[in-house]
Amino acid sequence: MPIHVLDHPLIQHKITLLRDERTGSKDFRDLVSEIAAFMAYEAARDLPVEDVTVKTPLTTTIGKTMGCKKLALVPILRAGLGMVSGIEQLIPTAKIGHIGMYRNEKTLVPVVYFCKMPTDLAEREIFLLDPMLATGGSAVAAIKALCDRGVLLSNIKFLCLVAAPEGVKNLTEAYPDLCIYTASIDDHLNENGYIVPGLGDAGDRIFGTL
């Protein structure tokens, strides 16, 4: 099961700024967007391309285009929304789906309450987006929802900014062949389910609802 920890200096520098409790909502949003774009650059590395003929000011040549493979960005609401804009600027033709879920207070199992996807979802490569991989419950539920809609697991890549070892374990046990991209695998989850050292509550920090 491929886990890609992106240790590029620019990503690591921005993750450090993201962790800082003094970073305000605007800067936090900007950093999440920037890091997501860097991560998408790596996640898109193996997307297939096809040859096209293009006329330059000097001659005609063969170039490459990603037109042979469609892409969809699927943020897990609400924090995943913060990762969309950076990737959308990098790949503006990507369609965007949304999936929302809440945790059942009795069973503690994530429940999907909203799922709106492109009509041709099953034909697309999917970047599933969530800044935090904590317990892994939401990611597992989101992937099941995508697979139930005809998406092949091999076409899903999960992008998160930071991950807890517990979440990585649970997600990889549920989907051993899933491709995961993260900027950091942190130390542990605390008793409240927060990633340590983590970022705090990414949704609250993105939207200023602390």
N, C-alpha and C positions, 0 to 999 in steps of 0.2 A: 504494500500500500504506500504510494508515494506521498511523503510529507515534505513540502518545500519550505524551509525557513529562510526567508530572504534577508540576508545579512549585509546588503549593500550599505555603504557608509551613509548615503543620503537618507535611506529609510531608517536606519538606526538613529541617526541624528534627530529626525522628526518624531520618532517614537519617544525619545527622551523628552522632547518638548511637550508631547502629548500627555505624558505621565505627570508632568509638573502640575501640582494643584493650583498654582498661580496662573495657569493658562486659562484665559477667559473663553466664553462660548464662541465668539467670532473666530478667534485664532484656532480654537479646537476644531471647529467645523472646517476651516481652511486646511488644517493639517490632516484631518481624516480624508478629505477629498484628494489632497496631494499624494498621500501614502497609497490610497486606493488606486490612483492612476499608475504609480510605480509598480504596484503589485499586478495590476492588469497587464502591464507591459510584459511582465514575466509569464503570466498565465496564458497570454496570447501567443507565446513563442512558437508553439507547435500547431497553431491553427493552419489549415491547409491554404495554399494559394494557387492561383491559376495564371497562365500566361495571357497577356493581352498585348496587342500592337498599339503603340503610341507614337505620334509624330512629334519630334522635338523641333526646335528652330533650325536644326542642322540636318537631321536625317530621320528615318523611321527605325524604331528599335522595339525590342520585346521587353515589357515590364511585368511586374507581378501585382496581382490584386487579390484581396480576400473575398471576392465576390462569390466564390463557390461554397462558402460556409456561412450560415446565418448565426447571429449571436443574440442572446437575450440576457439582460441583467435582472436578477430577481432579489431585491432586498427583503430581508426579514424585518417586518415593522416592529418598532419604529426606527431603531438605531441604524439599521441597514441603509436607510434612506441617505444617511450622511456620506455613504461611499459611492453613490450613484453619479453625482455631478462630475467628479474627477474622471471616472471611466467613460462617461458619456462624451466628454470633451475629446478623449483619446479615440473613441470609436463611436462617432455620432450616429451611425446607421443602426446601432443596437436597439432592439425593442426592449421595453421595460415591463415586467410583471411585478405584482406585489403579493406578498403573503403575510398575513397577520395571525398571531396566535396568543393565547393566554394559558396560564397554568391552572388546571383544576385544583381547587384548594383541598379537596378530599383525597384525590388520587395522586396529585402532584404531576400528572401527565399533561404535556402540552396539548392544547386543543386548537385546531385551525378554525378561526372565525371569519377569515376573509381570504379569498384567493382569486385574483383576477390576472389572467395570463394572455399573452398573444395567442391568436387562434391557431397558429402553426407552431406552437411550442415544441411539439415532439420532433420537429425537423431542425431544431436549433441547438447550438452549443449553449450551455447555461453557465453563467457565473452567479452562484448563490452567495449573497453578501450579508455579513453580520460582523460588526467590529469585534465582538467578544465570543469566544468559544469557551463557555464556562463548564456546565455539566454536560453539554452536548445534546440535551433533550430537544431543544428547539430545532437544531440543525437536523437531527434524525427525523423529526416530524416533518420538517420542510422538504427533505429529500424524498420521503415517502409520498408526500403530496404531489411532488413533481413526477415521480415514477408512476403513480396512479393515473397521471394524465398522459402517459405514453412516452415520457422522456427516458432514454437509456441512461443508466448510471454512468457509463463511459463518457457521456456527453455533459456531465455535471462536474464543475470545479467549485470547491468551497473556498472563499476568500475571507479571512478574518485578520484583524490587526494583532491581537494577542490571544493566546490560547492557554488554558490550564491543562496540565497533564491528565487530569481526570476526564476532561472533555474530549481530548484527543483519544484517550483509551476507549471511551464509550462510543464515539463516532466511528472509529476504525473497527471496533468489534461489530457494530451494526452494518457497516459498509466497508469491508476490507479493501476494496478496489477503488475507493473514492480518492480523488486527487485533492489535497489540501494545501493551501498557500497561507502562510502566516508570517508576520514579522518577528514574532517572539513566542516561545513556549515558556511561560512563567513558572513560578515555583509551586503554587498549590491554590486550592480553594479554601477560604476561611469558613467558619461555622455558619455564616450568612449566605454562602454561595458566591461570594465575590472573589475574583481572581486577584492573587497577591504576587507581585506588587501591583499589577494591573493598571487600570486607568480610572477607577471609580465606576460610576454608572455612566456608560457612554451615551445613552439616550438623553439623560438629564444634562450632561455636559454639552452635547451637540445643540439641544434646543433651549438651553437656559432655564430648565425647570427644576433646578436644585432646591 
